[in-house]
Amino acid sequence: MDIPQEVDNYIKETIEDSLGLEISTQSLQLKLRSTEEAQRRLRDQCLFLLSKLKEKDQIIERSKAEANMNAAALKRFVEENQKLAAECANLLTQCNKWERECSLYDRDREALMDFGNEADERAKKAEIRAHELEEELRKLTEELRFYKHHYENQGIDSSSEGTALEENLLESVLSTLISKDEVMCGRAFLEANNSLEPCQKMLKMWNRLRPSTRKILSLAAEVKTLEKDKEHLRMNLCKAEDEVKVLFEENNILDEANKRLLRQYHKEKNLHGSDGKHSGSASTKCYYLPDSLADKQAKIKSQDMQSN
């Protein structure tokens, strides 16, 4: 096998060097050139590695800058997210508060409507009772006129027998309508109308009045009381109707405000959930909330009690 010339020269030079023989100038020049070539290649490689190292340093610096920017952006995002969470919690609290207000107003409205219905029923009952008493009074008046006309025609008005019969009949009729405990209402009626001269006279001769006369006065007093109760109930019913109208209008205002708040809450929730950013703190809108109607209902009841 043939050995390459370079290998042969290398072996030859090695042997001569080991024997202490002088190396040729050509061999030294070849070694010098090879050494310079190797040094040049190493220098180029070193420069190339330095450029690569500088490029990597620049990449590291850019990565650090991007990391700092991302950290700052993440911090701002966390702060904005916390603000949005606080605002959402505030809106949810207000929504729950207004829902409780709505339920309170609904209960107040139902209570007021029940009170109005109760007042209406009481007014109807009082009116029916007043009509019944008026009808009974009218019948008694007609009976009195009939007996009076009958006895006048017979000419026995002045007789004791006719007077006793009239009183007995009248007493029997009135006994079915007026109890003994209700007789004193007639005296109270005369005392209340003491400014009238007939009432003053009848009040002075109260102990000498016939039982039938006392019962008639008691019946008139009850009719007058029922008329007053009827008027008071009518006034209270009108007030209750006005309160129901006001409550209905205030409830409509509250419903509109609640709907606007819910729309705003869902809009902001969807907006923040889609992009995760918030340009500014949302301003919380304050709507007018009408006062509770429990005091109004209590006021109406107190007026009703005072009128009674």
GIPE-V856782 format. One record per residue. N is the residue number from 1. RES is the residue in one small letter. D_FIRST is the distance of its C-alpha to the first C-alpha in whole Angstrom. Layout:
n=N res=RES d_first=D_FIRST
n=N res=RES d_first=D_FIRST
This chain:
n=1 res=m d_first=0
n=2 res=d d_first=4
n=3 res=i d_first=6
n=4 res=p d_first=10
n=5 res=q d_first=13
n=6 res=e d_first=15
n=7 res=v d_first=13
n=8 res=d d_first=12
n=9 res=n d_first=16
n=10 res=y d_first=17
n=11 res=i d_first=16
n=12 res=k d_first=18
n=13 res=e d_first=21
n=14 res=t d_first=21
n=15 res=i d_first=21
n=16 res=e d_first=23
n=17 res=d d_first=25
n=18 res=s d_first=26
n=19 res=l d_first=27
n=20 res=g d_first=29
n=21 res=l d_first=28
n=22 res=e d_first=29
n=23 res=i d_first=27
n=24 res=s d_first=27
n=25 res=t d_first=29
n=26 res=q d_first=27
n=27 res=s d_first=25
n=28 res=l d_first=28
n=29 res=q d_first=29
n=30 res=l d_first=26
n=31 res=k d_first=26
n=32 res=l d_first=30
n=33 res=r d_first=29
n=34 res=s d_first=27
n=35 res=t d_first=30
n=36 res=e d_first=32
n=37 res=e d_first=31
n=38 res=a d_first=30
n=39 res=q d_first=34
n=40 res=r d_first=35
n=41 res=r d_first=33
n=42 res=l d_first=35
n=43 res=r d_first=38
n=44 res=d d_first=38
n=45 res=q d_first=37
n=46 res=c d_first=40
n=47 res=l d_first=42
n=48 res=f d_first=41
n=49 res=l d_first=42
n=50 res=l d_first=45
n=51 res=s d_first=46
n=52 res=k d_first=46
n=53 res=l d_first=48
n=54 res=k d_first=51
n=55 res=e d_first=50
n=56 res=k d_first=50
n=57 res=d d_first=53
n=58 res=q d_first=55
n=59 res=i d_first=55
n=60 res=i d_first=56
n=61 res=e d_first=59
n=62 res=r d_first=60
n=63 res=s d_first=59
n=64 res=k d_first=62
n=65 res=a d_first=64
n=66 res=e d_first=64
n=67 res=a d_first=65
n=68 res=n d_first=68
n=69 res=m d_first=69
n=70 res=n d_first=69
n=71 res=a d_first=70
n=72 res=a d_first=73
n=73 res=a d_first=73
n=74 res=l d_first=73
n=75 res=k d_first=76
n=76 res=r d_first=78
n=77 res=f d_first=78
n=78 res=v d_first=79
n=79 res=e d_first=82
n=80 res=e d_first=83
n=81 res=n d_first=82
n=82 res=q d_first=84
n=83 res=k d_first=87
n=84 res=l d_first=87
n=85 res=a d_first=87
n=86 res=a d_first=90
n=87 res=e d_first=92
n=88 res=c d_first=91
n=89 res=a d_first=93
n=90 res=n d_first=96
n=91 res=l d_first=96
n=92 res=l d_first=96
n=93 res=t d_first=99
n=94 res=q d_first=101
n=95 res=c d_first=100
n=96 res=n d_first=101
n=97 res=k d_first=104
n=98 res=w d_first=106
n=99 res=e d_first=105
n=100 res=r d_first=107
n=101 res=e d_first=110
n=102 res=c d_first=110
n=103 res=s d_first=111
n=104 res=l d_first=113
n=105 res=y d_first=115
n=106 res=d d_first=115
n=107 res=r d_first=117
n=108 res=d d_first=119
n=109 res=r d_first=120
n=110 res=e d_first=120
n=111 res=a d_first=123
n=112 res=l d_first=124
n=113 res=m d_first=125
n=114 res=d d_first=126
n=115 res=f d_first=128
n=116 res=g d_first=129
n=117 res=n d_first=130
n=118 res=e d_first=132
n=119 res=a d_first=134
n=120 res=d d_first=135
n=121 res=e d_first=136
n=122 res=r d_first=138
n=123 res=a d_first=139
n=124 res=k d_first=140
n=125 res=k d_first=142
n=126 res=a d_first=144
n=127 res=e d_first=145
n=128 res=i d_first=146
n=129 res=r d_first=148
n=130 res=a d_first=149
n=131 res=h d_first=150
n=132 res=e d_first=152
n=133 res=l d_first=154
n=134 res=e d_first=155
n=135 res=e d_first=156
n=136 res=e d_first=158
n=137 res=l d_first=159
n=138 res=r d_first=160
n=139 res=k d_first=162
n=140 res=l d_first=164
n=141 res=t d_first=165
n=142 res=e d_first=166
n=143 res=e d_first=168
n=144 res=l d_first=170
n=145 res=r d_first=171
n=146 res=f d_first=172
n=147 res=y d_first=174
n=148 res=k d_first=175
n=149 res=h d_first=176
n=150 res=h d_first=178
n=151 res=y d_first=180
n=152 res=e d_first=181
n=153 res=n d_first=182
n=154 res=q d_first=184
n=155 res=g d_first=185
n=156 res=i d_first=184
n=157 res=d d_first=182
n=158 res=s d_first=184
n=159 res=s d_first=185
n=160 res=s d_first=183
n=161 res=e d_first=182
n=162 res=g d_first=180
n=163 res=t d_first=179
n=164 res=a d_first=178
n=165 res=l d_first=177
n=166 res=e d_first=174
n=167 res=e d_first=173
n=168 res=n d_first=172
n=169 res=l d_first=170
n=170 res=l d_first=169
n=171 res=e d_first=168
n=172 res=s d_first=166
n=173 res=v d_first=164
n=174 res=l d_first=163
n=175 res=s d_first=162
n=176 res=t d_first=160
n=177 res=l d_first=158
n=178 res=i d_first=158
n=179 res=s d_first=158
n=180 res=k d_first=160
n=181 res=d d_first=157
n=182 res=e d_first=156
n=183 res=v d_first=160
n=184 res=m d_first=159
n=185 res=c d_first=157
n=186 res=g d_first=160
n=187 res=r d_first=161
n=188 res=a d_first=158
n=189 res=f d_first=158
n=190 res=l d_first=161
n=191 res=e d_first=160
n=192 res=a d_first=157
n=193 res=n d_first=160
n=194 res=n d_first=162
n=195 res=s d_first=163
n=196 res=l d_first=164
n=197 res=e d_first=168
n=198 res=p d_first=168
n=199 res=c d_first=166
n=200 res=q d_first=167
n=201 res=k d_first=171
n=202 res=m d_first=169
n=203 res=l d_first=167
n=204 res=k d_first=170
n=205 res=m d_first=172
n=206 res=w d_first=169
n=207 res=n d_first=171
n=208 res=r d_first=173
n=209 res=l d_first=171
n=210 res=r d_first=171
n=211 res=p d_first=168
n=212 res=s d_first=168
n=213 res=t d_first=168
n=214 res=r d_first=165
n=215 res=k d_first=163
n=216 res=i d_first=163
n=217 res=l d_first=162
n=218 res=s d_first=159
n=219 res=l d_first=158
n=220 res=a d_first=158
n=221 res=a d_first=156
n=222 res=e d_first=153
n=223 res=v d_first=153
n=224 res=k d_first=153
n=225 res=t d_first=150
n=226 res=l d_first=148
n=227 res=e d_first=149
n=228 res=k d_first=147
n=229 res=d d_first=144
n=230 res=k d_first=144
n=231 res=e d_first=144
n=232 res=h d_first=141
n=233 res=l d_first=139
n=234 res=r d_first=139
n=235 res=m d_first=138
n=236 res=n d_first=135
n=237 res=l d_first=134
n=238 res=c d_first=134
n=239 res=k d_first=132
n=240 res=a d_first=130
n=241 res=e d_first=129
n=242 res=d d_first=128
n=243 res=e d_first=126
n=244 res=v d_first=124
n=245 res=k d_first=124
n=246 res=v d_first=122
n=247 res=l d_first=120
n=248 res=f d_first=119
n=249 res=e d_first=118
n=250 res=e d_first=116
n=251 res=n d_first=114
n=252 res=n d_first=113
n=253 res=i d_first=112
n=254 res=l d_first=110
n=255 res=d d_first=108
n=256 res=e d_first=107
n=257 res=a d_first=106
n=258 res=n d_first=104
n=259 res=k d_first=102
n=260 res=r d_first=101
n=261 res=l d_first=100
n=262 res=l d_first=98
n=263 res=r d_first=97
n=264 res=q d_first=96
n=265 res=y d_first=94
n=266 res=h d_first=92
n=267 res=k d_first=91
n=268 res=e d_first=90
n=269 res=k d_first=88
n=270 res=n d_first=86
n=271 res=l d_first=85
n=272 res=h d_first=84
n=273 res=g d_first=82
n=274 res=s d_first=80
n=275 res=d d_first=79
n=276 res=g d_first=79
n=277 res=k d_first=81
n=278 res=h d_first=84
n=279 res=s d_first=85
n=280 res=g d_first=88
n=281 res=s d_first=91
n=282 res=a d_first=93
n=283 res=s d_first=97
n=284 res=t d_first=99
n=285 res=k d_first=102
n=286 res=c d_first=105
n=287 res=y d_first=107
n=288 res=y d_first=111
n=289 res=l d_first=112
n=290 res=p d_first=115
n=291 res=d d_first=117
n=292 res=s d_first=118
n=293 res=l d_first=121
n=294 res=a d_first=122
n=295 res=d d_first=124
n=296 res=k d_first=126
n=297 res=q d_first=126
n=298 res=a d_first=128
n=299 res=k d_first=130
n=300 res=i d_first=131
n=301 res=k d_first=132
n=302 res=s d_first=134
n=303 res=q d_first=136
n=304 res=d d_first=137
n=305 res=m d_first=138
n=306 res=q d_first=140
n=307 res=s d_first=142
n=308 res=n d_first=143
